[in-house]
């Protein structure tokens, strides 16, 4: 009985850890899926925007001495402006170019952000603890105040985004452009402005993810966005690229698989097992869990 009880406690602890990791993946995955939903392009620089967000948080905490909430808001604002700048300077001129040109440009923007950050901070940085981290023991399960903040703040931002997309005029414009960007301008929708808002929201969420990731895993470096960005992108694809709720679901699935594999198998198997299971899922559901094939207008 004791062994069974300990096993249940251990499983619940890992589920809590998976919820924390999945929350961070979800915030980043939302940026991928929003941009794809409107422009049908993959912003491969988005993972590096997440990395820049972590360094913005570092600058706000160390050099400006800001507490958590102002540092978070400043980071989200900074990454939102960065997202708009990337869209206007790098992607907008290529909007009608061959799709491979946008992909190459996105990869180039990511490499630029990595090396620019590396030139400013050529070694890993440590984000100071901006919050008092209190740990509670609930029946053998360790629950920290930092985990609670990360999970609930992430869920709050996700629900806020879902409300914006489905219940506001800006969200209606986003969905209209996603459906048919050719005729929407004839109805008076400012397409360029809505696209910039989309990039700003996605980048702002990535900045929030960078802040929370930097607090949960305090050592940050200029290349941290590569693997995390790829995993968030895969989460968006598994959930159904272009579908906001699907991106959330895919992120929590990936986070759960990663944590559970590391908990019950050698940690070196984590990425192998996680990606193998996700590939199998895509074989069964090629368009993702909540995705659907795009209707081609002829």
N, C-alpha and C positions, 0 to 999 in steps of 0.2 A: 504494500500500500504506500509506503514511504517512497519507494522508487517511482511508482506511478505518479504520485503527487509531485515529486521533484521534476519528473519529465514534463508534466503539464505546466509547471511554473517556468521551466526552461523554454518551452515552446511559446508561452505567452510573452516571455521576455524578448524572444527573437521576433515575434510578431510586432511588438512595439518598436524595435529597432528597424524593422522593415517599413513600418509606417513613417518613421522619420526620414529614411533614405528615399522612399517613394515620393514623399512630399516635395523634396528638393528636385528630384527628377521631373516631377509633374510641372513645376513652375517653369523649368527650362523647356520641356516638351511643348508647352503651350505656345511659345514663340515660334517654334518650327511649324506647328500645325496652323497657326493663324496666317503666317506669311504664305504657306503653300495654299491655303484655302482661297486667298485673294489673288495671288500672282502665279500659282502653280509652279513655284520655284522653291528650291531648298536653300535656305540661308546657312551655308556651312560655316559661316563666321560666328554663328550664334553661340556656340560653345565658348568662344573666346570673349564674347561680350559678357558671359557669365564670369569668366576669369577676371576681366576688367572690373566687374562689380565687386569682386572680393578685394581687389586692390584699392578701389574707391573707399570701401569700408575701412581698410587699413589706414589710408590717408586721413579719413575723417576721425578715426579713433586716436591715432598716434599724434598727428600734427595739428589737428584742430581740437582735440580733446573732447569730442562730442559724445554724449551718452548714446544708448542703443537707438531710441526712436529717431532723433535727428540724424544720426549716422545712416540709418536705414532709409529715411526719406531722401537724404542727400544722395545716397548711392543710387536709388531708383531714379531720381531726377537726372543724375549724371549719365547713367546707362541709357535712359530714354532719349536724351539728346544725342548720345553716341549712335543709337539705332537710327534716328532720323537722319543724322549726317551720313551714315553709311548708305542708307537708301537713296538719298538725294545725290550724293557724289559718285557712288559706285554702281548702283543698280538701276536708277532711273534712266540714265543714258542708254542702257542695254535692254530696256523693256521690250523692244520690238526686234532685238537681235536674236540669232540662234540661241537656243537654250544652253548649249554647251558654253557659250561665252559668259553667261551669268554664273554658271557653276565654277568656271575657272576664276572669275573675278571674286566670287565668295571665298574660295580657297585662298586667293591672294590676300584678301582683306584679313582673313584669320591669321595668316603668316605674318602680315604687317603688325597686327595687334600683339602677337606673341613676342616678336623681336623688339618692338618699340617698348613694351613693358619690361623685357629682359634688359634693355639698355638702361632703363631707369632703376630697375631693381634686379641686379644680376644674381641674386641668391634667394632662397626661400625666406619668406617673412612670417612672422608670428603675430596674429591678430590678438590684441589683449581682450580679456574677458569683459565684455560690456555689460553683462548681466550677472547678478548674484545667482550662482547655480546651486540650488538646494536639491538634495536627493532624498526621496521618500522611499521607504520599504513597505510595499503593500502585499502582504502575504508571501514574501520572498521575491517579489518582482521589484526591481529597482526602477524608479521613475524619477527623472530629474526635471526641474523646472525648465531647463533649456529644451528638453524634448517636448514638453507641453507647449512651449511658446512656438517652436518650429512647426509642430503639427497643426496647431490651431491657427497660427498666422498664415500658413500655407493654404489651409482649407478656406480660410476667410478670403484670401486673395483669389482663389479659384472660384468660389461662389460669387464674388463680386464681378469677376470677369464674365462668368456665365450670365449674370444679370445684365451686364452692359451689352453683351452680344445679342441676347434674346428679348430685352425689354426696353431698349433705348433707341432713339433715332440713329445714333452713330452705329450701333450694332446692326440695325436694319440696313443701313448703307453698306456695311461690311458684307452682310449676307447677300445683298443685291449684286455687289461687284463680284462676289464669288460665283454667283449664278450666271451672270452675263455682263462682263465688263465693257462690251461693245455698245450696248444700248442704254446702259445706266447713265452716262453723261447727258444723253438727250432728255433725261427726266430731271436734270438740274442737280445731280449728285456731284459734288467736287471730288473726283476720283483721286487726284494727287493728294489732297488733304487727308482723305480717309486712309489711303495707303500709308502716309506718314504717321497717322495716329496708330495704325496697326503695328508698325515697326516700333513706335514709342512704347506702346503697351507691352509688346512682347519683350523688348529689351529691358523695360522697367521690371518686369517679373523676373527676368534673368538676373538683374542686379539684386533683387530681394533674395533670390536663391543663392547668389554669391555671398551675400552677407550672412545668411544662415549657415551655409556650408563652412564659411570661415570661422564661425563660432563653434560649430560642432566638431570640425576637424581643423584646428587653428593654424596649421602650417600651410601656407599657400605659395604657389610658384607660377611663373608665366606659362607653363605648359599644362596646368591642371585642367584647363577647359577642353583638352582634346578628347580624352577618354570619357569624361563626364558628358561632354556634348554629344559624342557618338551614342552613348547609352540613352540620353534623352531623345535623340532623333529616332532611335530604334523603338523607344516607348511610344512615340507619336505614330510610327508606322504600324506597330502592333495594335494600337488602339483604333487606328483608322485615320491616316493622315488627312488633315483638313477638318477633322471632327474634334471639337474642343473637349467634350466629355470623354470621347474615346482616348485622347491623349492622357487624360487623368488616369483612366483605368489602366492603360498600358504601362504608365509609370509605376503605379502601385504593384502591378504584376511583376514587372522587372525587379523592382526593389525587393519584393517578397522572395522571388526566386533566388536572387543573389544572397540575401541574408540567410535563407534556409540552407542553401548549399554550403555556405561557409560555416554554418553552425553544425551540420551533421557530416560533412565530408571535408577532406583537406582543402584549405582555402585556394590552392592553386587550381582546383577544378571549378571555381566559381564562374568565371567568364565562359568556360567551355560548356558547362551544363546549362547555364542561363541562355546562351545564344542558341544552343542546340534545341532547347525546348521552344524558344521563340520562333525559330525557323520551322519547327514542326507545326506550330500554331498558324503560321502564315501559309503553310501548305493547305491546311484545312480551311482557313479564312484568308484568302489572298488579299482582300481589301481591308483587312484588319477587323477587330471585334465589332466596332460600330461604323466602319467605313462602308461605302457603296461605290459601285463603278460610276464614273462620270459619264453623263450622257453627251455624246458627240453630236453637235448640231451640224447638219449638212444642208 
